[in-house]
Amino acid sequence: MSDASGTGIDRPAPALGLPIVLIGPMGAGKSRVGARLAASVGAPFVDTDSLIEARYGPIDQIFAREGEEYFRVVERELVAEALREEAVVSLGGGSILHADTRADLADLAVVWLKVSAEAVAARLAGGNRPLLAEGGIERWIAIQAERAPVYASLADLEIDTSRRSVARLVDTITDHFGGTR
């Protein structure tokens, strides 16, 4: 882009500030959108659920073996690490329940990826999500309704992923936060 002063000096597009954090319910597409966003801006991608699984094993087994309270302690530790990175960071759906995580997000670029119950039902079919083991999509609806006010309070940008391509979602996020990396 050319310098507005008329000197003819080319200047790079404004840098995309990092981290950019993706929040939202399970099945909203945080991992898929986050990986594509990171690749498009040349930044690392950190998926906190993947970090947990790499260090502690499958999330459903952590829930079964240790319970949700233990899982949330582990999750908080790894979320705090991830949020210190200059990266695109995808948080697990319930990580925003921790007050320290909400405080950490206050000064960061946060995108709430929303999704309809109809769209998420197909995405979660056959999965092993521990919070949905009993109750299925009805449980997802209840969890989403409970967490929606927290997501809304944290988000700088809200995007519905139900019917938009990953490429369009990435473009919307990049445009909103001003440029490239």
VMD Tcl script that builds the backbone (N, CA, C; Angstrom):
set m [mol new atoms 543]
animate dup $m
set s [atomselect $m all]
$s set {name element resname resid chain x y z} {
  {N N MET 1 A 0.840 -1.160 0.000}
  {CA C MET 1 A 0.000 0.000 0.000}
  {C C MET 1 A 0.884 1.222 0.000}
  {N N SER 2 A 0.495 2.247 -0.685}
  {CA C SER 2 A 1.325 3.441 -0.810}
  {C C SER 2 A 1.132 4.363 0.372}
  {N N ASP 3 A 2.179 5.092 0.650}
  {CA C ASP 3 A 2.177 6.088 1.708}
  {C C ASP 3 A 1.198 7.194 1.333}
  {N N ALA 4 A 0.321 7.552 2.250}
  {CA C ALA 4 A -0.679 8.581 1.983}
  {C C ALA 4 A -0.054 9.960 1.787}
  {N N SER 5 A 1.191 10.142 2.179}
  {CA C SER 5 A 1.837 11.451 2.052}
  {C C SER 5 A 2.240 11.757 0.621}
  {N N GLY 6 A 2.128 10.755 -0.254}
  {CA C GLY 6 A 2.462 10.983 -1.642}
  {C C GLY 6 A 3.932 10.794 -1.968}
  {N N THR 7 A 4.702 10.239 -1.061}
  {CA C THR 7 A 6.122 10.024 -1.321}
  {C C THR 7 A 6.365 8.841 -2.242}
  {N N GLY 8 A 5.345 8.010 -2.434}
  {CA C GLY 8 A 5.503 6.841 -3.276}
  {C C GLY 8 A 6.159 5.665 -2.584}
  {N N ILE 9 A 6.420 5.784 -1.313}
  {CA C ILE 9 A 7.045 4.694 -0.564}
  {C C ILE 9 A 5.977 3.667 -0.224}
  {N N ASP 10 A 6.257 2.434 -0.593}
  {CA C ASP 10 A 5.314 1.360 -0.258}
  {C C ASP 10 A 5.491 0.971 1.197}
  {N N ARG 11 A 4.386 0.808 1.865}
  {CA C ARG 11 A 4.397 0.388 3.257}
  {C C ARG 11 A 3.577 -0.894 3.363}
  {N N PRO 12 A 3.993 -1.794 4.261}
  {CA C PRO 12 A 3.218 -3.038 4.417}
  {C C PRO 12 A 1.847 -2.747 5.007}
  {N N ALA 13 A 0.928 -3.677 4.775}
  {CA C ALA 13 A -0.396 -3.564 5.390}
  {C C ALA 13 A -0.234 -3.581 6.899}
  {N N PRO 14 A -1.167 -2.962 7.616}
  {CA C PRO 14 A -1.055 -2.966 9.074}
  {C C PRO 14 A -0.991 -4.391 9.610}
  {N N ALA 15 A -0.223 -4.577 10.650}
  {CA C ALA 15 A -0.045 -5.906 11.232}
  {C C ALA 15 A -1.275 -6.325 12.024}
  {N N LEU 16 A -1.551 -7.604 11.985}
  {CA C LEU 16 A -2.627 -8.188 12.759}
  {C C LEU 16 A -2.105 -8.436 14.162}
  {N N GLY 17 A -2.698 -7.807 15.148}
  {CA C GLY 17 A -2.240 -7.975 16.528}
  {C C GLY 17 A -2.529 -9.372 17.040}
  {N N LEU 18 A -1.581 -9.947 17.721}
  {CA C LEU 18 A -1.724 -11.292 18.271}
  {C C LEU 18 A -1.486 -11.249 19.766}
  {N N PRO 19 A -2.060 -12.117 20.535}
  {CA C PRO 19 A -2.884 -13.238 20.068}
  {C C PRO 19 A -4.291 -12.800 19.673}
  {N N ILE 20 A -4.869 -13.601 18.803}
  {CA C ILE 20 A -6.306 -13.550 18.531}
  {C C ILE 20 A -6.854 -14.833 19.121}
  {N N VAL 21 A -7.894 -14.709 19.920}
  {CA C VAL 21 A -8.425 -15.842 20.664}
  {C C VAL 21 A -9.828 -16.179 20.166}
  {N N LEU 22 A -10.044 -17.453 19.872}
  {CA C LEU 22 A -11.352 -17.937 19.436}
  {C C LEU 22 A -12.031 -18.643 20.596}
  {N N ILE 23 A -13.251 -18.196 20.898}
  {CA C ILE 23 A -14.052 -18.814 21.948}
  {C C ILE 23 A -15.377 -19.250 21.340}
  {N N GLY 24 A -16.096 -20.079 22.062}
  {CA C GLY 24 A -17.409 -20.510 21.601}
  {C C GLY 24 A -17.686 -21.931 22.037}
  {N N PRO 25 A -18.882 -22.395 21.746}
  {CA C PRO 25 A -19.279 -23.730 22.190}
  {C C PRO 25 A -18.586 -24.828 21.388}
  {N N MET 26 A -18.617 -26.035 21.936}
  {CA C MET 26 A -18.078 -27.169 21.211}
  {C C MET 26 A -18.818 -27.303 19.884}
  {N N GLY 27 A -18.045 -27.597 18.845}
  {CA C GLY 27 A -18.628 -27.784 17.530}
  {C C GLY 27 A -18.781 -26.514 16.707}
  {N N ALA 28 A -18.351 -25.371 17.233}
  {CA C ALA 28 A -18.502 -24.112 16.496}
  {C C ALA 28 A -17.465 -23.948 15.392}
  {N N GLY 29 A -16.397 -24.746 15.433}
  {CA C GLY 29 A -15.374 -24.662 14.397}
  {C C GLY 29 A -14.121 -23.924 14.815}
  {N N LYS 30 A -13.901 -23.792 16.109}
  {CA C LYS 30 A -12.740 -23.029 16.602}
  {C C LYS 30 A -11.418 -23.604 16.104}
  {N N SER 31 A -11.276 -24.903 16.126}
  {CA C SER 31 A -10.024 -25.522 15.687}
  {C C SER 31 A -9.816 -25.352 14.189}
  {N N ARG 32 A -10.843 -25.607 13.418}
  {CA C ARG 32 A -10.728 -25.511 11.963}
  {C C ARG 32 A -10.494 -24.069 11.515}
  {N N VAL 33 A -11.272 -23.147 12.045}
  {CA C VAL 33 A -11.118 -21.733 11.692}
  {C C VAL 33 A -9.778 -21.212 12.209}
  {N N GLY 34 A -9.416 -21.589 13.426}
  {CA C GLY 34 A -8.163 -21.130 14.007}
  {C C GLY 34 A -6.948 -21.567 13.209}
  {N N ALA 35 A -6.928 -22.810 12.783}
  {CA C ALA 35 A -5.794 -23.311 11.994}
  {C C ALA 35 A -5.695 -22.561 10.677}
  {N N ARG 36 A -6.821 -22.327 10.026}
  {CA C ARG 36 A -6.809 -21.618 8.735}
  {C C ARG 36 A -6.432 -20.154 8.924}
  {N N LEU 37 A -6.940 -19.519 9.977}
  {CA C LEU 37 A -6.600 -18.123 10.258}
  {C C LEU 37 A -5.104 -17.991 10.511}
  {N N ALA 38 A -4.567 -18.876 11.335}
  {CA C ALA 38 A -3.132 -18.834 11.645}
  {C C ALA 38 A -2.307 -18.994 10.373}
  {N N ALA 39 A -2.675 -19.940 9.533}
  {CA C ALA 39 A -1.930 -20.147 8.283}
  {C C ALA 39 A -2.019 -18.914 7.390}
  {N N SER 40 A -3.180 -18.287 7.357}
  {CA C SER 40 A -3.355 -17.149 6.450}
  {C C SER 40 A -2.567 -15.922 6.891}
  {N N VAL 41 A -2.296 -15.795 8.176}
  {CA C VAL 41 A -1.537 -14.623 8.663}
  {C C VAL 41 A -0.111 -14.979 9.052}
  {N N GLY 42 A 0.290 -16.227 8.831}
  {CA C GLY 42 A 1.661 -16.641 9.126}
  {C C GLY 42 A 1.982 -16.674 10.607}
  {N N ALA 43 A 1.004 -17.078 11.389}
  {CA C ALA 43 A 1.187 -17.150 12.844}
  {C C ALA 43 A 1.056 -18.593 13.304}
  {N N PRO 44 A 1.601 -18.912 14.461}
  {CA C PRO 44 A 1.373 -20.246 15.025}
  {C C PRO 44 A -0.099 -20.410 15.417}
  {N N PHE 45 A -0.535 -21.646 15.475}
  {CA C PHE 45 A -1.882 -21.962 15.959}
  {C C PHE 45 A -1.753 -22.806 17.216}
  {N N VAL 46 A -2.470 -22.403 18.259}
  {CA C VAL 46 A -2.463 -23.144 19.515}
  {C C VAL 46 A -3.903 -23.519 19.843}
  {N N ASP 47 A -4.168 -24.809 19.909}
  {CA C ASP 47 A -5.476 -25.338 20.280}
  {C C ASP 47 A -5.328 -25.894 21.693}
  {N N THR 48 A -5.964 -25.264 22.667}
  {CA C THR 48 A -5.747 -25.676 24.057}
  {C C THR 48 A -6.250 -27.084 24.329}
  {N N ASP 49 A -7.299 -27.526 23.647}
  {CA C ASP 49 A -7.751 -28.911 23.827}
  {C C ASP 49 A -6.671 -29.886 23.350}
  {N N SER 50 A -6.008 -29.559 22.247}
  {CA C SER 50 A -4.924 -30.416 21.754}
  {C C SER 50 A -3.743 -30.422 22.712}
  {N N LEU 51 A -3.439 -29.262 23.317}
  {CA C LEU 51 A -2.367 -29.204 24.319}
  {C C LEU 51 A -2.684 -30.119 25.499}
  {N N ILE 52 A -3.922 -30.058 25.958}
  {CA C ILE 52 A -4.339 -30.895 27.085}
  {C C ILE 52 A -4.174 -32.365 26.729}
  {N N GLU 53 A -4.648 -32.752 25.555}
  {CA C GLU 53 A -4.557 -34.154 25.150}
  {C C GLU 53 A -3.111 -34.603 24.992}
  {N N ALA 54 A -2.247 -33.728 24.494}
  {CA C ALA 54 A -0.839 -34.088 24.317}
  {C C ALA 54 A -0.145 -34.326 25.657}
  {N N ARG 55 A -0.528 -33.566 26.667}
  {CA C ARG 55 A 0.138 -33.681 27.971}
  {C C ARG 55 A -0.545 -34.641 28.932}
  {N N TYR 56 A -1.877 -34.756 28.839}
  {CA C TYR 56 A -2.617 -35.508 29.858}
  {C C TYR 56 A -3.460 -36.651 29.309}
  {N N GLY 57 A -3.567 -36.764 27.996}
  {CA C GLY 57 A -4.382 -37.815 27.411}
  {C C GLY 57 A -5.726 -37.297 26.943}
  {N N PRO 58 A -6.534 -38.173 26.348}
  {CA C PRO 58 A -7.839 -37.776 25.816}
  {C C PRO 58 A -8.728 -37.123 26.884}
  {N N ILE 59 A -9.397 -36.060 26.480}
  {CA C ILE 59 A -10.220 -35.286 27.412}
  {C C ILE 59 A -11.315 -36.142 28.029}
  {N N ASP 60 A -11.962 -36.992 27.227}
  {CA C ASP 60 A -13.023 -37.829 27.791}
  {C C ASP 60 A -12.473 -38.755 28.870}
  {N N GLN 61 A -11.233 -39.218 28.718}
  {CA C GLN 61 A -10.625 -40.076 29.742}
  {C C GLN 61 A -10.245 -39.283 30.987}
  {N N ILE 62 A -9.814 -38.043 30.814}
  {CA C ILE 62 A -9.522 -37.184 31.976}
  {C C ILE 62 A -10.802 -36.991 32.782}
  {N N PHE 63 A -11.902 -36.689 32.095}
  {CA C PHE 63 A -13.191 -36.520 32.771}
  {C C PHE 63 A -13.570 -37.796 33.523}
  {N N ALA 64 A -13.437 -38.946 32.854}
  {CA C ALA 64 A -13.824 -40.219 33.467}
  {C C ALA 64 A -12.936 -40.574 34.649}
  {N N ARG 65 A -11.655 -40.325 34.512}
  {CA C ARG 65 A -10.678 -40.713 35.525}
  {C C ARG 65 A -10.620 -39.728 36.687}
  {N N GLU 66 A -10.611 -38.436 36.382}
  {CA C GLU 66 A -10.350 -37.409 37.399}
  {C C GLU 66 A -11.523 -36.485 37.682}
  {N N GLY 67 A -12.480 -36.398 36.762}
  {CA C GLY 67 A -13.622 -35.518 36.939}
  {C C GLY 67 A -13.424 -34.151 36.303}
  {N N GLU 68 A -14.535 -33.431 36.177}
  {CA C GLU 68 A -14.498 -32.130 35.516}
  {C C GLU 68 A -13.689 -31.104 36.300}
  {N N GLU 69 A -13.752 -31.133 37.625}
  {CA C GLU 69 A -13.018 -30.143 38.418}
  {C C GLU 69 A -11.513 -30.223 38.148}
  {N N TYR 70 A -10.972 -31.427 38.140}
  {CA C TYR 70 A -9.549 -31.612 37.834}
  {C C TYR 70 A -9.244 -31.130 36.417}
  {N N PHE 71 A -10.112 -31.503 35.471}
  {CA C PHE 71 A -9.919 -31.067 34.088}
  {C C PHE 71 A -9.840 -29.554 33.996}
  {N N ARG 72 A -10.706 -28.844 34.697}
  {CA C ARG 72 A -10.721 -27.372 34.630}
  {C C ARG 72 A -9.430 -26.773 35.187}
  {N N VAL 73 A -8.828 -27.401 36.180}
  {CA C VAL 73 A -7.546 -26.924 36.729}
  {C C VAL 73 A -6.453 -27.073 35.662}
  {N N VAL 74 A -6.389 -28.239 35.048}
  {CA C VAL 74 A -5.417 -28.500 33.986}
  {C C VAL 74 A -5.646 -27.536 32.826}
  {N N GLU 75 A -6.903 -27.386 32.442}
  {CA C GLU 75 A -7.256 -26.502 31.329}
  {C C GLU 75 A -6.800 -25.074 31.614}
  {N N ARG 76 A -7.053 -24.587 32.804}
  {CA C ARG 76 A -6.674 -23.209 33.146}
  {C C ARG 76 A -5.164 -23.006 33.013}
  {N N GLU 77 A -4.396 -23.978 33.488}
  {CA C GLU 77 A -2.940 -23.885 33.408}
  {C C GLU 77 A -2.471 -23.749 31.961}
  {N N LEU 78 A -3.016 -24.563 31.080}
  {CA C LEU 78 A -2.581 -24.543 29.689}
  {C C LEU 78 A -3.147 -23.351 28.921}
  {N N VAL 79 A -4.335 -22.886 29.295}
  {CA C VAL 79 A -4.888 -21.679 28.683}
  {C C VAL 79 A -4.005 -20.477 29.019}
  {N N ALA 80 A -3.589 -20.363 30.269}
  {CA C ALA 80 A -2.721 -19.254 30.668}
  {C C ALA 80 A -1.430 -19.255 29.852}
  {N N GLU 81 A -0.847 -20.426 29.637}
  {CA C GLU 81 A 0.356 -20.546 28.797}
  {C C GLU 81 A 0.069 -20.093 27.374}
  {N N ALA 82 A -1.002 -20.592 26.804}
  {CA C ALA 82 A -1.330 -20.312 25.405}
  {C C ALA 82 A -1.577 -18.829 25.158}
  {N N LEU 83 A -2.206 -18.162 26.102}
  {CA C LEU 83 A -2.545 -16.751 25.917}
  {C C LEU 83 A -1.330 -15.833 25.966}
  {N N ARG 84 A -0.191 -16.363 26.359}
  {CA C ARG 84 A 1.049 -15.579 26.344}
  {C C ARG 84 A 1.763 -15.667 24.993}
  {N N GLU 85 A 1.261 -16.495 24.097}
  {CA C GLU 85 A 1.891 -16.700 22.788}
  {C C GLU 85 A 1.387 -15.674 21.778}
  {N N GLU 86 A 2.264 -15.289 20.848}
  {CA C GLU 86 A 1.836 -14.496 19.692}
  {C C GLU 86 A 1.317 -15.487 18.670}
  {N N ALA 87 A 0.043 -15.826 18.809}
  {CA C ALA 87 A -0.534 -16.906 18.017}
  {C C ALA 87 A -2.032 -16.699 17.883}
  {N N VAL 88 A -2.631 -17.520 17.047}
  {CA C VAL 88 A -4.076 -17.675 17.034}
  {C C VAL 88 A -4.352 -18.797 18.027}
  {N N VAL 89 A -5.212 -18.535 19.004}
  {CA C VAL 89 A -5.451 -19.478 20.092}
  {C C VAL 89 A -6.922 -19.879 20.114}
  {N N SER 90 A -7.168 -21.167 20.094}
  {CA C SER 90 A -8.517 -21.717 20.215}
  {C C SER 90 A -8.690 -22.251 21.627}
  {N N LEU 91 A -9.688 -21.732 22.330}
  {CA C LEU 91 A -9.958 -22.186 23.699}
  {C C LEU 91 A -11.080 -23.213 23.703}
  {N N GLY 92 A -10.979 -24.170 24.618}
  {CA C GLY 92 A -12.072 -25.108 24.833}
  {C C GLY 92 A -13.318 -24.333 25.260}
  {N N GLY 93 A -14.475 -24.850 24.924}
  {CA C GLY 93 A -15.732 -24.147 25.160}
  {C C GLY 93 A -15.964 -23.686 26.587}
  {N N GLY 94 A -15.526 -24.479 27.567}
  {CA C GLY 94 A -15.772 -24.137 28.962}
  {C C GLY 94 A -14.659 -23.381 29.642}
  {N N SER 95 A -13.581 -23.122 28.948}
  {CA C SER 95 A -12.437 -22.456 29.585}
  {C C SER 95 A -12.769 -21.059 30.079}
  {N N ILE 96 A -13.774 -20.439 29.480}
  {CA C ILE 96 A -14.165 -19.079 29.866}
  {C C ILE 96 A -14.892 -19.060 31.208}
  {N N LEU 97 A -15.159 -20.214 31.769}
  {CA C LEU 97 A -15.822 -20.275 33.072}
  {C C LEU 97 A -14.889 -19.852 34.209}
  {N N HIS 98 A -13.585 -19.922 33.976}
  {CA C HIS 98 A -12.611 -19.570 35.006}
  {C C HIS 98 A -12.404 -18.058 35.026}
  {N N ALA 99 A -12.534 -17.445 36.194}
  {CA C ALA 99 A -12.411 -15.992 36.330}
  {C C ALA 99 A -11.056 -15.477 35.859}
  {N N ASP 100 A -9.990 -16.226 36.123}
  {CA C ASP 100 A -8.666 -15.785 35.689}
  {C C ASP 100 A -8.557 -15.772 34.161}
  {N N THR 101 A -9.182 -16.726 33.510}
  {CA C THR 101 A -9.179 -16.735 32.046}
  {C C THR 101 A -9.950 -15.530 31.522}
  {N N ARG 102 A -11.097 -15.235 32.104}
  {CA C ARG 102 A -11.858 -14.063 31.672}
  {C C ARG 102 A -11.024 -12.795 31.853}
  {N N ALA 103 A -10.310 -12.690 32.950}
  {CA C ALA 103 A -9.447 -11.521 33.189}
  {C C ALA 103 A -8.336 -11.454 32.147}
  {N N ASP 104 A -7.737 -12.595 31.823}
  {CA C ASP 104 A -6.669 -12.637 30.820}
  {C C ASP 104 A -7.165 -12.179 29.451}
  {N N LEU 105 A -8.426 -12.451 29.142}
  {CA C LEU 105 A -8.980 -12.124 27.830}
  {C C LEU 105 A -9.371 -10.652 27.690}
  {N N ALA 106 A -9.418 -9.929 28.789}
  {CA C ALA 106 A -9.922 -8.553 28.776}
  {C C ALA 106 A -9.195 -7.649 27.788}
  {N N ASP 107 A -7.909 -7.814 27.621}
  {CA C ASP 107 A -7.137 -6.931 26.744}
  {C C ASP 107 A -6.706 -7.591 25.439}
  {N N LEU 108 A -7.302 -8.723 25.112}
  {CA C LEU 108 A -6.932 -9.447 23.901}
  {C C LEU 108 A -8.048 -9.367 22.861}
  {N N ALA 109 A -7.706 -9.640 21.611}
  {CA C ALA 109 A -8.687 -9.718 20.531}
  {C C ALA 109 A -9.401 -11.061 20.651}
  {N N VAL 110 A -10.709 -11.009 20.873}
  {CA C VAL 110 A -11.483 -12.228 21.122}
  {C C VAL 110 A -12.626 -12.331 20.107}
  {N N VAL 111 A -12.718 -13.506 19.491}
  {CA C VAL 111 A -13.768 -13.786 18.516}
  {C C VAL 111 A -14.648 -14.903 19.058}
  {N N TRP 112 A -15.948 -14.630 19.134}
  {CA C TRP 112 A -16.916 -15.643 19.551}
  {C C TRP 112 A -17.474 -16.295 18.289}
  {N N LEU 113 A -17.136 -17.570 18.101}
  {CA C LEU 113 A -17.698 -18.333 17.004}
  {C C LEU 113 A -18.990 -18.972 17.497}
  {N N LYS 114 A -20.083 -18.546 16.898}
  {CA C LYS 114 A -21.410 -19.034 17.258}
  {C C LYS 114 A -21.833 -20.085 16.236}
  {N N VAL 115 A -22.764 -20.930 16.624}
  {CA C VAL 115 A -23.276 -21.948 15.709}
  {C C VAL 115 A -24.682 -22.337 16.162}
  {N N SER 116 A -25.535 -22.642 15.200}
  {CA C SER 116 A -26.894 -23.069 15.526}
  {C C SER 116 A -26.897 -24.520 15.995}
  {N N ALA 117 A -27.921 -24.868 16.751}
  {CA C ALA 117 A -28.064 -26.252 17.220}
  {C C ALA 117 A -28.198 -27.211 16.042}
  {N N GLU 118 A -28.878 -26.792 14.988}
  {CA C GLU 118 A -29.060 -27.650 13.819}
  {C C GLU 118 A -27.714 -27.959 13.152}
  {N N ALA 119 A -26.895 -26.925 12.980}
  {CA C ALA 119 A -25.592 -27.125 12.330}
  {C C ALA 119 A -24.656 -27.945 13.208}
  {N N VAL 120 A -24.683 -27.701 14.509}
  {CA C VAL 120 A -23.745 -28.393 15.396}
  {C C VAL 120 A -24.115 -29.869 15.574}
  {N N ALA 121 A -25.376 -30.202 15.462}
  {CA C ALA 121 A -25.798 -31.595 15.640}
  {C C ALA 121 A -25.057 -32.507 14.665}
  {N N ALA 122 A -24.953 -32.087 13.425}
  {CA C ALA 122 A -24.250 -32.898 12.427}
  {C C ALA 122 A -22.750 -32.935 12.714}
  {N N ARG 123 A -22.198 -31.830 13.187}
  {CA C ARG 123 A -20.755 -31.760 13.460}
  {C C ARG 123 A -20.349 -32.645 14.634}
  {N N LEU 124 A -21.230 -32.793 15.611}
  {CA C LEU 124 A -20.884 -33.539 16.823}
  {C C LEU 124 A -21.314 -34.997 16.792}
  {N N ALA 125 A -22.042 -35.388 15.760}
  {CA C ALA 125 A -22.537 -36.769 15.665}
  {C C ALA 125 A -21.375 -37.755 15.751}
  {N N GLY 126 A -21.517 -38.731 16.623}
  {CA C GLY 126 A -20.522 -39.784 16.756}
  {C C GLY 126 A -19.283 -39.393 17.536}
  {N N GLY 127 A -19.260 -38.206 18.101}
  {CA C GLY 127 A -18.084 -37.756 18.851}
  {C C GLY 127 A -18.056 -38.304 20.268}
  {N N ASN 128 A -17.000 -37.961 20.980}
  {CA C ASN 128 A -16.863 -38.446 22.362}
  {C C ASN 128 A -16.709 -37.269 23.327}
  {N N ARG 129 A -17.594 -36.299 23.218}
  {CA C ARG 129 A -17.553 -35.120 24.076}
  {C C ARG 129 A -18.130 -35.484 25.442}
  {N N PRO 130 A -17.328 -35.407 26.498}
  {CA C PRO 130 A -17.790 -35.868 27.801}
  {C C PRO 130 A -19.014 -35.130 28.338}
  {N N LEU 131 A -19.133 -33.850 28.071}
  {CA C LEU 131 A -20.285 -33.116 28.587}
  {C C LEU 131 A -21.572 -33.440 27.837}
  {N N LEU 132 A -21.455 -34.120 26.679}
  {CA C LEU 132 A -22.638 -34.487 25.907}
  {C C LEU 132 A -22.974 -35.967 26.009}
  {N N ALA 133 A -22.193 -36.704 26.792}
  {CA C ALA 133 A -22.407 -38.146 26.908}
  {C C ALA 133 A -23.836 -38.456 27.329}
  {N N GLU 134 A -24.363 -37.641 28.202}
  {CA C GLU 134 A -25.762 -37.795 28.607}
  {C C GLU 134 A -26.505 -36.535 28.205}
  {N N GLY 135 A -27.480 -36.673 27.349}
  {CA C GLY 135 A -28.300 -35.534 26.984}
  {C C GLY 135 A -28.138 -35.050 25.562}
  {N N GLY 136 A -27.057 -35.424 24.885}
  {CA C GLY 136 A -26.875 -35.099 23.480}
  {C C GLY 136 A -27.069 -33.626 23.157}
  {N N ILE 137 A -27.779 -33.365 22.050}
  {CA C ILE 137 A -27.940 -31.996 21.561}
  {C C ILE 137 A -28.721 -31.126 22.546}
  {N N GLU 138 A -29.631 -31.728 23.291}
  {CA C GLU 138 A -30.359 -30.946 24.296}
  {C C GLU 138 A -29.388 -30.429 25.362}
  {N N ARG 139 A -28.441 -31.254 25.727}
  {CA C ARG 139 A -27.408 -30.838 26.691}
  {C C ARG 139 A -26.550 -29.730 26.092}
  {N N TRP 140 A -26.203 -29.851 24.807}
  {CA C TRP 140 A -25.422 -28.809 24.135}
  {C C TRP 140 A -26.189 -27.479 24.183}
  {N N ILE 141 A -27.479 -27.521 23.885}
  {CA C ILE 141 A -28.305 -26.302 23.894}
  {C C ILE 141 A -28.284 -25.669 25.283}
  {N N ALA 142 A -28.409 -26.486 26.318}
  {CA C ALA 142 A -28.406 -25.964 27.696}
  {C C ALA 142 A -27.046 -25.353 28.048}
  {N N ILE 143 A -25.967 -26.023 27.685}
  {CA C ILE 143 A -24.615 -25.506 27.962}
  {C C ILE 143 A -24.411 -24.194 27.222}
  {N N GLN 144 A -24.784 -24.156 25.954}
  {CA C GLN 144 A -24.626 -22.945 25.143}
  {C C GLN 144 A -25.430 -21.791 25.740}
  {N N ALA 145 A -26.661 -22.034 26.152}
  {CA C ALA 145 A -27.490 -20.980 26.735}
  {C C ALA 145 A -26.874 -20.439 28.030}
  {N N GLU 146 A -26.303 -21.336 28.817}
  {CA C GLU 146 A -25.674 -20.946 30.077}
  {C C GLU 146 A -24.419 -20.097 29.844}
  {N N ARG 147 A -23.649 -20.442 28.842}
  {CA C ARG 147 A -22.370 -19.762 28.596}
  {C C ARG 147 A -22.475 -18.550 27.683}
  {N N ALA 148 A -23.551 -18.426 26.918}
  {CA C ALA 148 A -23.676 -17.345 25.930}
  {C C ALA 148 A -23.441 -15.949 26.513}
  {N N PRO 149 A -23.977 -15.619 27.691}
  {CA C PRO 149 A -23.716 -14.274 28.223}
  {C C PRO 149 A -22.232 -14.030 28.505}
  {N N VAL 150 A -21.518 -15.067 28.914}
  {CA C VAL 150 A -20.082 -14.915 29.178}
  {C C VAL 150 A -19.341 -14.722 27.858}
  {N N TYR 151 A -19.657 -15.556 26.862}
  {CA C TYR 151 A -19.034 -15.384 25.547}
  {C C TYR 151 A -19.268 -13.960 25.037}
  {N N ALA 152 A -20.513 -13.505 25.128}
  {CA C ALA 152 A -20.863 -12.166 24.626}
  {C C ALA 152 A -20.081 -11.070 25.350}
  {N N SER 153 A -19.893 -11.232 26.647}
  {CA C SER 153 A -19.186 -10.199 27.415}
  {C C SER 153 A -17.707 -10.126 27.074}
  {N N LEU 154 A -17.148 -11.193 26.541}
  {CA C LEU 154 A -15.719 -11.262 26.234}
  {C C LEU 154 A -15.390 -10.911 24.784}
  {N N ALA 155 A -16.367 -11.039 23.903}
  {CA C ALA 155 A -16.101 -10.976 22.467}
  {C C ALA 155 A -15.990 -9.558 21.929}
  {N N ASP 156 A -14.989 -9.380 21.077}
  {CA C ASP 156 A -14.860 -8.158 20.290}
  {C C ASP 156 A -15.580 -8.312 18.955}
  {N N LEU 157 A -15.765 -9.560 18.548}
  {CA C LEU 157 A -16.406 -9.881 17.280}
  {C C LEU 157 A -17.177 -11.177 17.465}
  {N N GLU 158 A -18.418 -11.213 16.960}
  {CA C GLU 158 A -19.248 -12.414 16.981}
  {C C GLU 158 A -19.520 -12.831 15.545}
  {N N ILE 159 A -19.301 -14.112 15.258}
  {CA C ILE 159 A -19.532 -14.627 13.906}
  {C C ILE 159 A -20.269 -15.951 14.007}
  {N N ASP 160 A -21.334 -16.102 13.217}
  {CA C ASP 160 A -22.054 -17.368 13.149}
  {C C ASP 160 A -21.392 -18.248 12.086}
  {N N THR 161 A -20.961 -19.430 12.498}
  {CA C THR 161 A -20.260 -20.350 11.591}
  {C C THR 161 A -21.194 -21.364 10.946}
  {N N SER 162 A -22.479 -21.282 11.227}
  {CA C SER 162 A -23.419 -22.314 10.786}
  {C C SER 162 A -23.423 -22.542 9.289}
  {N N ARG 163 A -23.351 -21.462 8.509}
  {CA C ARG 163 A -23.500 -21.602 7.052}
  {C C ARG 163 A -22.443 -20.822 6.268}
  {N N ARG 164 A -21.333 -20.477 6.888}
  {CA C ARG 164 A -20.301 -19.709 6.193}
  {C C ARG 164 A -19.069 -20.575 5.995}
  {N N SER 165 A -18.410 -20.380 4.895}
  {CA C SER 165 A -17.193 -21.143 4.624}
  {C C SER 165 A -16.082 -20.686 5.557}
  {N N VAL 166 A -15.133 -21.566 5.792}
  {CA C VAL 166 A -13.986 -21.230 6.637}
  {C C VAL 166 A -13.239 -20.042 6.030}
  {N N ALA 167 A -13.095 -20.016 4.720}
  {CA C ALA 167 A -12.389 -18.906 4.062}
  {C C ALA 167 A -13.079 -17.571 4.343}
  {N N ARG 168 A -14.391 -17.534 4.264}
  {CA C ARG 168 A -15.127 -16.282 4.554}
  {C C ARG 168 A -14.989 -15.892 6.016}
  {N N LEU 169 A -15.003 -16.874 6.906}
  {CA C LEU 169 A -14.843 -16.586 8.330}
  {C C LEU 169 A -13.469 -15.967 8.600}
  {N N VAL 170 A -12.446 -16.547 7.990}
  {CA C VAL 170 A -11.086 -16.036 8.154}
  {C C VAL 170 A -10.987 -14.612 7.616}
  {N N ASP 171 A -11.575 -14.360 6.444}
  {CA C ASP 171 A -11.555 -13.011 5.876}
  {C C ASP 171 A -12.242 -12.014 6.803}
  {N N THR 172 A -13.360 -12.398 7.375}
  {CA C THR 172 A -14.089 -11.508 8.280}
  {C C THR 172 A -13.248 -11.164 9.504}
  {N N ILE 173 A -12.600 -12.162 10.076}
  {CA C ILE 173 A -11.764 -11.938 11.254}
  {C C ILE 173 A -10.580 -11.044 10.910}
  {N N THR 174 A -9.906 -11.353 9.818}
  {CA C THR 174 A -8.737 -10.573 9.408}
  {C C THR 174 A -9.135 -9.133 9.119}
  {N N ASP 175 A -10.232 -8.932 8.406}
  {CA C ASP 175 A -10.685 -7.585 8.106}
  {C C ASP 175 A -11.037 -6.817 9.379}
  {N N HIS 176 A -11.693 -7.484 10.298}
  {CA C HIS 176 A -12.125 -6.819 11.535}
  {C C HIS 176 A -10.933 -6.350 12.380}
  {N N PHE 177 A -9.901 -7.184 12.450}
  {CA C PHE 177 A -8.766 -6.854 13.324}
  {C C PHE 177 A -7.624 -6.151 12.597}
  {N N GLY 178 A -7.859 -5.791 11.334}
  {CA C GLY 178 A -6.969 -4.863 10.686}
  {C C GLY 178 A -5.716 -5.380 10.035}
  {N N GLY 179 A -5.836 -6.167 9.019}
  {CA C GLY 179 A -4.675 -6.438 8.205}
  {C C GLY 179 A -4.110 -7.824 8.280}
  {N N THR 180 A -2.837 -7.879 7.997}
  {CA C THR 180 A -2.115 -9.144 7.923}
  {C C THR 180 A -1.090 -9.167 9.046}
  {N N ARG 181 A -0.394 -10.279 9.142}
  {CA C ARG 181 A 0.649 -10.363 10.179}
  {C C ARG 181 A 1.932 -9.805 9.622}
}
mol reanalyze $m
mol bondsrecalc $m
mol representation Tube
mol addrep $m
